[in-house]
Amino acid sequence: MALIMLIIMNLAVMASLYVVLFVLSAFFGINLDPGSTSGLFLFAAVFGFGGSFISLLLSKTMAKTAMGVEVIEAPTNETEEWLLDTVYRLSNEAGFKMPEVGIFEGAPNAFATGWNKNDALVAVSTGLLEIMDKKEIEGVLAHEISHIKNGDMVTMTLMQGVLNTFVIFVSRILANIFSQDRDGRTNYATYYMINFALEIIFSLFATAILMWFSRYREFKADEGAVSLSGAEGIYYALAKLGQIPKEQLALPNDMKAFGIVGFLETLFASHPPIEARLKHIQEIARG
């Protein structure tokens, strides 16, 4: 079901972008001719930012569907009531409208998403609720609330849009240069092959930059968690998660950057190593 929804979302994104191109041409006289430098840049910007922003607008709905999140409308037990009360208190202290709160089946993890801080979602897994005490869960919730307060979802979207635009624009410029013969005519078969290869290469660089920022904002969210609920909760929550094999903590690819923990401790990791985060929290607590 999640795969079908992902395919539908991607098709919707592409269809929406072509509608935007049509509207720009029909009603504003703006023709995005990829044959000119200015036209190519506008074309790259529309597709680079358009896909990112449409995905952001659909993020909460897609997260609920992909993760099977059950939003707590009215608490049915003490745990759900405590979750609502805690998120309400933390979001009120952070200065924004209380987000929706949900629970999903799975290994210990949590995430936050939404297109703006006053229309967000915070979700925790059943595994997280099973292995952590209330203070640790509060620390995790404070971390996710800090993501929302800092506007990380929007900032990540803007950065993704800039990087997407760069990848599309520069790849096509270079492909056009390298695919011309001595008479200045373009060999389109060569053009498409070079463009495809360059987009892959530049996308790797763009992903590395995006993941660097993702790791930076994880440190900032940990700082926010300490500010909202103290160092003890988030510290011991991360320490406990650090003892669980990472493959058991997996979220879908499009949700990894917004979870409480990540996986690959490499250039493409969305989260810093837990050891580095624990050390950072200790430094903040001492300060």
C-alpha positions as CSV (number, residue, x, y, z in Angstrom):
1,M,0.0,0.0,0.0
2,A,2.8,2.4,0.9
3,L,4.5,1.7,-2.5
4,I,1.3,2.4,-4.4
5,M,0.8,5.7,-2.5
6,L,4.4,6.7,-3.2
7,I,3.9,6.0,-6.9
8,I,0.6,8.0,-6.9
9,M,2.3,10.9,-5.1
10,N,5.2,11.0,-7.6
11,L,2.7,11.0,-10.5
12,A,0.7,13.7,-8.8
13,V,3.9,15.8,-8.4
14,M,4.8,15.4,-12.0
15,A,1.3,16.2,-13.2
16,S,1.2,19.3,-10.9
17,L,4.4,20.6,-12.3
18,Y,3.3,20.3,-15.9
19,V,0.1,22.1,-14.9
20,V,2.3,24.9,-13.5
21,L,4.2,25.1,-16.8
22,F,0.9,25.3,-18.7
23,V,-0.4,28.1,-16.5
24,L,2.8,30.0,-16.8
25,S,2.7,29.8,-20.5
26,A,-1.1,30.3,-21.1
27,F,-1.8,33.0,-18.6
28,F,1.5,34.8,-18.0
29,G,3.2,34.3,-21.3
30,I,6.2,32.7,-19.6
31,N,7.6,29.9,-21.8
32,L,10.2,27.8,-20.1
33,D,12.3,27.1,-23.2
34,P,15.1,24.7,-22.0
35,G,17.0,25.8,-25.2
36,S,17.9,29.2,-23.6
37,T,19.9,29.7,-20.4
38,S,17.1,31.7,-18.7
39,G,14.5,29.3,-19.8
40,L,16.5,26.3,-18.6
41,F,17.1,28.0,-15.2
42,L,13.3,28.6,-14.8
43,F,12.6,25.0,-15.9
44,A,15.1,23.7,-13.4
45,A,13.7,25.9,-10.6
46,V,10.1,24.8,-11.3
47,F,10.9,21.2,-11.2
48,G,13.6,21.5,-8.5
49,F,11.4,23.5,-6.0
50,G,8.0,22.3,-7.2
51,G,8.6,18.6,-6.4
52,S,10.0,19.5,-3.0
53,F,7.2,21.7,-2.0
54,I,4.5,19.4,-3.2
55,S,6.1,16.6,-1.2
56,L,6.2,18.9,1.8
57,L,2.5,19.7,1.5
58,L,1.6,16.0,1.3
59,S,4.2,14.9,3.9
60,K,1.8,14.5,6.8
61,T,-0.8,12.6,4.8
62,M,1.9,10.4,3.3
63,A,3.5,9.7,6.7
64,K,0.2,8.6,8.2
65,T,-0.4,6.2,5.2
66,A,3.2,4.9,4.9
67,M,3.7,4.3,8.6
68,G,0.1,3.3,9.5
69,V,-0.1,6.1,12.1
70,E,-3.2,6.0,14.3
71,V,-3.9,9.6,15.3
72,I,-5.1,10.0,18.9
73,E,-8.4,11.8,18.5
74,A,-9.6,10.9,22.0
75,P,-7.4,9.0,24.4
76,T,-8.6,5.5,25.2
77,N,-6.0,4.7,27.9
78,E,-3.6,6.3,30.3
79,T,-0.6,6.2,27.9
80,E,-2.5,8.0,25.2
81,E,-3.8,10.6,27.6
82,W,-0.2,11.2,28.9
83,L,1.1,11.5,25.4
84,L,-1.4,14.2,24.5
85,D,-0.8,16.1,27.7
86,T,3.0,16.0,27.3
87,V,2.9,17.1,23.7
88,Y,0.5,19.8,24.5
89,R,2.7,21.1,27.3
90,L,5.9,20.9,25.2
91,S,4.4,22.6,22.1
92,N,2.8,25.3,24.3
93,E,6.2,26.0,25.9
94,A,7.8,26.0,22.4
95,G,5.2,28.6,21.3
96,F,3.1,27.0,18.6
97,K,-0.2,25.1,18.1
98,M,-0.2,21.6,19.4
99,P,0.5,19.1,16.6
100,E,-1.5,15.9,16.0
101,V,-0.2,13.0,18.0
102,G,-0.1,9.4,16.7
103,I,1.2,5.9,17.3
104,F,2.5,3.5,14.8
105,E,3.4,-0.2,15.0
106,G,7.2,-0.8,14.8
107,A,10.6,-0.9,16.4
108,P,11.6,2.0,18.7
109,N,11.5,5.3,16.8
110,A,9.6,8.6,16.5
111,F,9.3,11.3,13.9
112,A,7.8,14.7,13.2
113,T,6.5,16.1,9.9
114,G,4.1,18.7,8.5
115,W,4.2,21.6,6.1
116,N,4.3,24.2,8.9
117,K,4.7,24.3,12.7
118,N,1.0,24.9,13.3
119,D,-0.1,21.9,11.2
120,A,2.3,19.2,12.2
121,L,2.3,15.6,13.3
122,V,4.4,13.9,16.0
123,A,4.3,10.1,16.0
124,V,5.9,7.5,18.3
125,S,6.2,3.8,17.7
126,T,4.8,1.0,19.9
127,G,8.3,-0.2,20.4
128,L,9.4,3.1,21.8
129,L,6.6,3.1,24.3
130,E,7.4,-0.4,25.4
131,I,11.1,0.0,26.2
132,M,11.3,3.6,27.6
133,D,10.0,5.2,30.7
134,K,8.1,8.4,30.7
135,K,11.1,10.7,31.2
136,E,12.9,9.2,28.2
137,I,9.7,9.3,26.0
138,E,9.3,13.0,27.0
139,G,12.9,13.6,25.9
140,V,12.2,12.1,22.5
141,L,9.0,14.1,22.2
142,A,10.9,17.3,23.1
143,H,13.4,16.5,20.4
144,E,10.6,16.1,17.8
145,I,8.9,19.3,19.1
146,S,12.2,21.1,18.6
147,H,12.3,20.0,15.0
148,I,8.9,21.6,14.5
149,K,9.8,24.7,16.4
150,N,13.0,25.1,14.3
151,G,11.1,24.8,11.1
152,D,13.3,21.9,10.0
153,M,10.8,20.4,7.5
154,V,10.5,23.7,5.6
155,T,14.3,24.4,5.8
156,M,15.1,21.0,4.4
157,T,12.6,21.5,1.6
158,L,14.1,24.8,0.6
159,M,17.6,23.3,0.7
160,Q,16.4,20.3,-1.3
161,G,14.8,22.7,-3.9
162,V,18.0,24.7,-4.3
163,L,20.1,21.5,-4.7
164,N,17.6,20.0,-7.2
165,T,17.7,23.2,-9.2
166,F,21.5,23.1,-9.3
167,V,21.6,19.5,-10.4
168,I,19.1,20.0,-13.2
169,F,20.5,23.2,-14.5
170,V,24.2,22.4,-14.4
171,S,23.8,18.9,-15.7
172,R,21.9,20.2,-18.8
173,I,24.4,23.0,-19.4
174,L,27.4,20.7,-19.3
175,A,25.6,18.0,-21.3
176,N,24.8,20.5,-24.0
177,I,28.5,21.6,-24.2
178,F,29.9,18.1,-24.4
179,S,27.4,16.8,-26.8
180,Q,28.0,19.3,-29.6
181,D,30.0,18.4,-32.7
182,R,32.5,20.6,-34.4
183,D,29.7,22.4,-36.4
184,G,27.9,23.2,-33.2
185,R,25.1,20.7,-33.7
186,T,23.8,18.7,-30.7
187,N,23.9,14.9,-30.8
188,Y,20.8,14.3,-28.7
189,A,21.7,10.6,-27.9
190,T,25.0,11.8,-26.4
191,Y,23.2,14.7,-24.7
192,Y,20.8,12.5,-22.9
193,M,23.4,10.0,-21.8
194,I,25.8,12.7,-20.5
195,N,22.9,14.5,-18.8
196,F,21.8,11.3,-17.1
197,A,25.3,10.5,-15.9
198,L,25.9,14.0,-14.6
199,E,22.6,14.1,-12.8
200,I,23.5,11.0,-10.9
201,I,27.0,12.4,-10.0
202,F,25.7,15.8,-8.9
203,S,22.8,14.2,-7.0
204,L,25.3,12.3,-4.9
205,F,27.1,15.6,-4.0
206,A,23.7,17.3,-3.4
207,T,22.7,14.4,-1.1
208,A,25.9,14.7,0.9
209,I,25.3,18.4,1.4
210,L,21.7,17.8,2.4
211,M,22.7,15.1,4.9
212,W,25.3,17.3,6.4
213,F,22.6,19.8,7.2
214,S,20.4,17.1,8.5
215,R,23.1,16.0,10.9
216,Y,23.6,19.6,12.0
217,R,19.9,20.1,12.8
218,E,19.8,16.9,14.8
219,F,22.3,18.4,17.2
220,K,20.1,21.6,17.3
221,A,17.0,19.5,18.0
222,D,18.9,17.7,20.9
223,E,19.7,21.1,22.3
224,G,16.1,22.1,22.0
225,A,15.1,18.9,23.8
226,V,17.4,19.8,26.7
227,S,15.9,23.2,26.8
228,L,12.3,22.0,26.9
229,S,12.6,18.9,29.2
230,G,16.1,18.7,30.6
231,A,19.1,16.6,29.6
232,E,18.3,13.4,31.4
233,G,15.4,12.3,29.2
234,I,16.9,12.7,25.8
235,Y,20.3,11.5,27.0
236,Y,19.1,8.2,28.4
237,A,16.6,7.7,25.5
238,L,19.5,8.0,22.9
239,A,21.7,5.8,25.1
240,K,19.0,3.1,25.1
241,L,18.5,3.4,21.4
242,G,22.2,3.1,20.8
243,Q,22.1,-0.5,22.2
244,I,19.6,-1.7,19.6
245,P,20.9,-3.0,16.2
246,K,20.4,-0.2,13.7
247,E,18.7,-2.3,11.1
248,Q,15.8,-2.8,13.6
249,L,15.2,1.0,13.9
250,A,14.6,1.6,10.2
251,L,12.1,4.1,8.9
252,P,11.1,4.4,5.2
253,N,13.6,6.4,3.1
254,D,11.4,9.5,2.9
255,M,11.0,9.6,6.7
256,K,14.6,8.8,7.9
257,A,15.6,12.4,8.1
258,F,12.8,13.2,10.6
259,G,13.3,10.2,12.9
260,I,14.9,10.2,16.3
261,V,17.8,8.0,15.1
262,G,19.5,7.3,11.8
263,F,21.6,4.6,10.3
264,L,24.7,4.9,8.0
265,E,27.5,6.7,9.9
266,T,28.9,8.0,6.7
267,L,28.9,11.0,4.4
268,F,25.3,10.2,3.6
269,A,24.0,9.7,7.1
270,S,20.9,11.7,8.1
271,H,21.9,11.5,11.8
272,P,25.2,11.9,13.6
273,P,26.5,8.9,15.5
274,I,24.7,8.5,18.8
275,E,28.0,8.7,20.7
276,A,28.6,12.2,19.3
277,R,25.1,13.2,20.2
278,L,25.5,11.9,23.8
279,K,28.7,13.8,24.2
280,H,27.1,17.0,22.8
281,I,24.2,16.7,25.3
282,Q,26.7,16.3,28.1
283,E,28.5,19.5,27.0
284,I,25.2,21.3,27.0
285,A,24.2,20.0,30.4
286,R,27.5,21.1,31.9
287,G,27.2,24.5,30.3
